Amino acid sequence: MSKKELIESALKEICRGTAEVIDMERIEKLVTEFYEDGTTYTVKAGFDPTGADLHLGHTVLLQKLKAFQNHGGRIQLLIGDFTATIGDPTGKSETRKVLDRETIMANAQTYQDQVFNVIDESKTKVVFNADWLEALGASGMVALTTTFNVARMLERDDFEKRYKGGQSISISEFIYPLLQGYDSVELKSDIEIGGTDQKFNLLMGRHLQRAYRVGKEQAVLMMPILEGLDGVQKMSKSLNNYIGITEAPKDIYAKILSVSDELMWRYYELLSAKSLERIAQMREEVVNGTLHPKIAKENLALEITTRFYNEESAKLAKSEFNNIFKSNKLPTDIAEFNVDVDIWICKALVEVGLEPSTSQARRDIKQGAVRIDQEKIFDEKMNLSSGEYILQVGKRKFAKVKVK
């Protein structure tokens, strides 16, 4: 492959699935320089550690970072330990609650433990923005606020809606985009990537690099927001429509199989390592009947599960799924619990972690979603006498209970 072809292939991989790119010429220049003389460049991606675990929605960005690493990019993985104390107001209809420092740092460590399942640690520099934002001081913070005005801040969609609706906007929320932008000043980033919902904040980095005369303006690459299992709202732990990358292989596999046939193609485009040409070919095969959509979905589930575990774990997850759903067999790794005699069934379901509350347990029993020893039950008042039972809620949640 010629150098020109290598560059074209690299840019194609980098641009795959993107929603919008600002200053594509700069990205082309940086990639070209890498292939011509080995000059590397920096790509910034920020994560505020407001939660403990990463899900597949986060990996859309991480995989794009990996693509840059493949073609000369040195990643600046920014942990927003300072900005997390404010909370990103993007897409929020009210001011976020402030997290304590201990929780933030615990989450930050968990993030670092997880991201290197996707990106190359040797080509990544982990940085914390408290290192320079705390040193900014009062005078530096005031100087930062003079670089942007309130009228332009209110042009931001979520701020505008809240202002017109008479909802509270704290001054700290106005400062948040400035702080994120200032990170790009401090890091002198060549490129910053983020979701489409981050456009205002990403462009702030370009603005502030000009204002502080950094000598460059970062290019901006935005990725679409991955829909959750419901196919409607963005993947989110709070909406319980997510697939966590540290979940058990059987759960990752089963959750991917639960998405709709249409959403499957969205996941293929944003999550799979298969080429867009191959994905388009598979779609055509499904349309003309030579490939069953369930087989396509199983292949995607195997690929994603293998990525975060290994091929053996993925195949075992598939086997377990088939045992439970096709053969009506029980999984081989059911957790065991001991409970007291004559325990109320709803309380037992909560104690073993199959239900979040007794009220939800009541509802599921009434709807026929609860089984004991593979038989549906409808009596929400029953007690479990001494013995051993297999409790099941829905199709994927099991527990073996020994009643003393």
N, C-alpha and C positions, 0 to 999 in steps of 0.2 A: 504494500500500500504506500503510495507517495505521501509526502509531507502534506500536500494540499488535501488529499483524501483523508488523512489522519485528522486534520483540523476540522474538516467538514463533518466527519463522524463524531468528533468530540462535541461540537456545537449542537449537533442533532440530539445527542444524549443529554446534554445540559438543558436544552429547551423542551425536551419531552414533557408533555403534560402541564406545562406552565400556563398560568392564566394571563399574565402580563409581564413584560420585561421593559424596563426603562433604561435607556442607554445601552442597547444591544451592541452598538459599535465598540464600546469600551470592553465589554466581555469578549468580543471577537478579537480585539487587540491583545488582551491579556492572555488568552488561550494561544493565539498565534505566536506571541513572544516566548511562551513556554516551549512550544514545539520547535521554534527556531534556535533559541539559545539557552533553554533550560530555566529561564527566569520564572520564579513562582509568584503567586499573588495571594491576597488574603480574602477570605469569605467569612463574613460574620453572620451568626445566627444566635438570637437571644432566647433564653427560656427563663421565665420567672418560676421558681420552684414553689408554686402555690399548692401543688398536690404531690403525692408520693410516687405515683406510678405513671409510666408512659403507656400510651395506647397506639393503635395503628394509625390514628390521625396524626400523631406526632411524627411517625416514621415517614410520612410523605416528605416532610422537610429533611429528615435525616438522610433519606435515600438520595435526595438532591445534593446534599453535602457530599455524600459518597461519590456522586457523579463528578463533582468538581475536584475531589481528591484524585480521581482517576486521570485528571487532565491538568495537573499543576497547581491546584488550589490547596492552600494551607488554611485549615479551618480555625476560626476564632469562636470557640464555643463559649458564649457569654452566659454566665449564671447570674441572673438579676437578683442577687441577695439584698441589694439596697432598694431597687425598684419594687421588689415583692412586698416590701413593708408599706408601700402605697397601694399597689394593686392596679393592674392595667384596666382602665375603664372601657376599653374597646368592646362594643356590643352590649354593654351593661346598662340597664335602666335605672340603676341606683348605685350609690357609692359602695365599694367593696369593704368587707371587714378587714381590719389590719391583722396580719399574722405576727406571732411572736418570733424572735430571732432563733430560738432553739428549734422550732418547727421548720423554719425556712432552711436552716443549715442541714437538718436531718433529711429533708426532701432533696436538697441539692446533692447530697452524697448519693442518694438513691438514683437520681437522674444520671450522675456520672457512671454509676455501676451499670446502668442499662443502655446508655447511648452507644457504648462501644461494642454492643451486639450488632450494630449497623455500620458505624463509621470506623475508620482506621485511627487508632489512638496515636500512632507514631506521627501522623500528619495533622494532629489536632492540638491546639493550645487552649486549655481551660482557663478562663479569666472570670473574675468576680468584680462587678461594677462598684461595690462598696469601697474597693481599693482606691478609686479616684473620686467617686462622688462624695464620700465622707470628707475627703481632703479639700473638696471644692470650697467649703466654708460658706458663711453668710454672704460675704462680698462677691464670691464667685457665683453663688446661686442668683443673687440680684442681677449680676451682669448677664447671666444666662437668660433671665426673663425679659431682658431688653431686646433680645434678638427676634421676638415674635410678638404680635399684638392680639388682644382679646377678640377683635372682630374676625381675624383669620382663624383663631382657635374655634370660634363658634361655627365656622363653616364645616367643621367635622360633623359628619352625619349624626352620630349618637349624641354629641353635645347639643347640636341644634334641636333634635327632638326633645331632649330633656329640658332645654331652656324654654322652648315654646310650650311644653306641657307643664311648666311651673315646678319641675322636679329639681331637687337639690343637685348642684355640681360643686364639689369642694375645690378649693384652690390647688390642693395637692394633685388633683386629677388633671388640671391644666398643666401642671409642671411635669407630669409623667412623660408625655411625648417629647418634651425638651430634654429630659434626662436620657431617654432612649436614644435620641439623636446625638446627645453629647457623648454617649458611648462610642459612636462612630468617629467623633473628633479625637478622642483619646486613643482609639485603636488604629486610626488612619486606615480604615477598612477600604478595600477596593470594590467589594460587592457585599450587599446585604440581602439575605433572603428571608421571606416570611409568608404568612397566609394573606389572602386578598383582603381580609378584615384588618390587616395591619398597614394598609397603604399610607395612611396619613402619617403614622409614626416612622415608616421606612423613608418616606420623602423628607421627613424632618432631619434625618441624618445627612442627606445631600445639602439641605439648606444650611445646617450648622457647620458643615465642613467648609462651605463658602464663607459664612460669617466669621469663622475663626481662622480663615486663610490657611487651611491644611495643605493646599496645593493640589488637591484632587477632589472629585465628587464621585461618591460611590455609585455604581450601577445598582439597580434594584430588580430583583427577580421574585415574582409572587406566584405562589402555588395555590390551587383551588382548595377549598375546605372539604375534607372527606366527610361524607354523610355517614351517620351511624347505622346500626342494624335496622332501624325503622325506615331508612331510605329517605327521610325528610329532614330532620334536624342534624346539625353537625355532631360528629362523634364526641361524646362527653361522658365523663364518669358520673357527673351529677344527674344526667338524663338516663343513666343506666342503659345506654345503647352502644357501649364500647366493647372493644376487644383488647384487653391488656396484653402487653408483650411478655409479661411474666406469668400469665395464667398457665394452668396445666395444659399440656399438648392436646388432651382430649377436648378441653373447653375451647381452645383456639380453633381446632378443627371443626367442632360441632357448630360454633357460632358462625363461622364462614359459610357452612352449608345452609345456615338458616336465612341468609340474605336472599332477596328476590333475584330472579334471573336477570332482570335489567340492571340492578345495582351491582351484580357480579362483574359486569363489563367495566363499570366505573372503578371497581377495586382492581381489576386486571390492569387498567391503564395506569393507575397511580401507585400500585403496590407491587405488581409482578415484575420480574426481571426479563420476561419474554418481550421480544420486539413488538412494536406497534403493528408491523406488517403481519407477524404471526397471529397477534390478537385479532386483527381484522379478518384474517383467513379463518380463524376459529369461529368468529361470529357468522361468517358466511356459511360455514359447515353446519352450524346450528340451524340457520334459516333453511338450508336445503335438506336437512334431515340426516346428514351423514355423521353428525356429532350430537349426542344427547346433551342438553344443558346440564343435567346432573353430573355427567362425566366431566364436563368442563369445570364445574364448581368443585368437584372432588379434587381435580388437578390443582386448582388454585389453593384449596385448603391444605393439600399436601405441601405445596411450595412454601406457603407462609409459615406453616408449623415447622417445617424443616429449617427455615431461616433462623428461628429463635431457639431451636433445639437441635435435632439432627434427623437424618432420614429414617433411622430405626424408630425413634419416638413418634414420628409422623405416621409411619405405617402401622404402628401399634394403636395410635389414636383412631386411625381409619378402621382397624379391625374391631376395636371396642365399640365404635359407633355402629358398625354393621351388626354386631352382636345384639346391641340394645334395640336398635330401630328396625332391623330386618328380621332377626331371629327371636326377638323378644327375650333375649338373655340378659343376665345381670352383668354389670362391669366387674372386673377382677380386683379392683382396688378400692372397695367401699370402706369408708372410714367407720370405725366402731366406737360406740359410746355406751356407758353404763348410766342408767337412770333409776330412780326410785320406783318401787312397786305402786301400782294403781295410779300412775301418772296420767293426767288429762292429755289426750292426743295432741291438742293444739299447743299445750305447753311443751310437750316432748318435741314437736316439730321445731319450735323456737330454740330449745336447749341444744339440739344437735345441728343448728345452723341452716336448716332447710327453709325456714320461714323467718321474716324479719319481725313479725309480731303475731300474737294470737288472733287478732282481728283478721289479718291477712290469711292466716291458716284456716279460720272459719270460712272465709270466702272461697278459698281454693277447694276445701272439702265439699262445699255446696255445689261447686262447678264441676266436680268429678276429677279434679286435678291431683288428688292425693290417693296413693295406693299403699296398702299394707300387704306384703308378700305377693305383690303383683296383682292384687285384687283391689278395684276401686272401692272407696268407702264414702258414705254420705252422712254418717252420723257424727256431727261435730261435737257431741257431748260424751263420746265413748272414752273409757279409761283403758290403759294397757295393763293387763295383769302380768304376773311373772312369766318369763320366757324370752325368746329371741325373735326379733322382727326385722324385716327389711322395709324401711320407710322410703317412699318415693314421692317427689313433688315434680310434676311436669315430666319431661322426657329425659332430663339430664341430671337431676339432683337426687342422690341416694344416700342413705345412712343405715348402718346395721346397729340396732338398739338391743342391748341386753337389759331386761328389766329384772332387778334383784328381787 
